[in-house]
Each structure stands twice: as C-alpha cells, then as structure tokens.
C-alpha cells in the first residue's frame, strides 16, 4: 500500500522537524519545506527550499511535492517568524525624525504565506489520486497558530496579531472546507523550546515551564485524526474549525465566543448570502 503524503513547512527545526519525524515513524512520506537547509537528512522524505511568503516558491514546492508521489493527504502549515518592528518602544521625541516604514515581513509569512499554503493544499488534496493509492479526494490541514493567538502577548504584538488572524481564519474556513472533504484546524502551542525564541529567552524559564514536544505531536494527531489515516472515510470525518492549545501535558480546547442573540442570524444567513 502506498504511504500517505504530508507537506510540513518550517520543517528544518523545532515543531516542524519533530512533526516530520513523527510522521515518518508512522509510515508517511514527508515533504519538508523551509527557508533553511535541514541539518538532518531523513529517509522517505524530500526537502524543498521554500519561502512561504512567495506565492511562486510555494506553488512550485506544492507542484514538486505532488509529482513526487502523486498525492497529498496532510498539510501542516507550520512555518512562522516573530516580530520585525516595534512601535511604542521606538518612539522618537525628535520632530525631524518621523517613523520609517515598518517591517511587515511577519504578516507576509505568518498570514499571507499560510493562506497561500491552504489554497494550494486544497487544490492538490482534491485531485483524483486513486492511481497513487488514495481512496478518496480530500485531506487534513493543521495550522500552527500560537497561544498568542488566544491571549494577548504585549512583548510581540505583530506575532500576536498574525496568530489571532490564523485562529479566525481556521474557525471561519472549517465549515466551508468540510464540504470538499478537507478538515482544517489550528494548534496553539504554549512556550515550546524551539529556535523561534530569541537567544537567552528559554534560559530564563524552568524546564517544567516549557511545554514538551510530545504534547505538540498529540495535538497534531488529535486534530488530523492521524491514527485513522488508513480508513476510507478519513478525509470526510473528524474535527474541522477547531482550536486546541497545547499547554504542558494538557490539550485545552478553545471555543469561539458566542454571538449576542441580537446578531445570531449572521451565523446561518452569512453562510448563505455573503
């Protein structure tokens, strides 16, 4: 039986690398995409250097990934960066020195690049791939957001804004994606020991204050029903539009706030008419 195929962005280190290994151990074929070359070579995987903020680069990566095995089952939109600008800690009292245009790269990567990836994944997941052993069109998408997508994080407001945006994107796309046998969910890690943290930051925390990588893998498995991938109805069942925070050893499920009764009509009518 042909193995299922996954694309993992940000797969050269951190959560992405751990996920790639987790999938490979379970018999998947994995495409690893990252702007950085991997330090580890992994069997049954290929690496494609990709800046996800570039549509052309990401589109070329997805095409190469699909041509590699003729199918796509799972997409982990995991790549992300932290803040590239600061407002309130860089205010100048000199009227001759107005602010310079801010660096907005984080929005290009975390929001726009992730949106690009979801659009591309939806295309390749829904192609007829029966000749590659895929029984039904569709698949699973898990977006790596952050606990900063649930709670305020004053130290990195750009990061918090993009991660809040991803949570809203997933919650809004979930009901729509299910209609084409794609399930999309979001993972919100608490503080995990990865290269995203600035140098020295992790040293200021005790080990028992860091969420283990095993919790992240448990979140991915739960969100994408990875243990059920061999079942014919895998693409048509499971969670969609859900958000889980991985905090220490706990999986904390976060529900969206309920609309006021006065505007509850927007849920159904908005889906129909917008």
Secondary structure, DSSP 8 states (H G I E B T S, - for coil): ----EEEEESTTSHHHHHHHHHHHHTT-EEEEEESS--SS--TTEEEEE--TT-HHHHHHHHHHHHHHHS---EEEE---------STTS----TTS-------HHIIIIIIIHHHHHHHHHHHHTS--GGGT--SS-EEEEEE--GGGTS--GGGHHHHHHHHHHHHHHHHHHHHHGGGTEEEEEEEE-S--STTS-TTTGGGS-GGGS--HHHHHHHHHHHHTGGGTTSTTGGGSS--S-EEEEETTEEEE-------GGGTHHHHHHHHH-
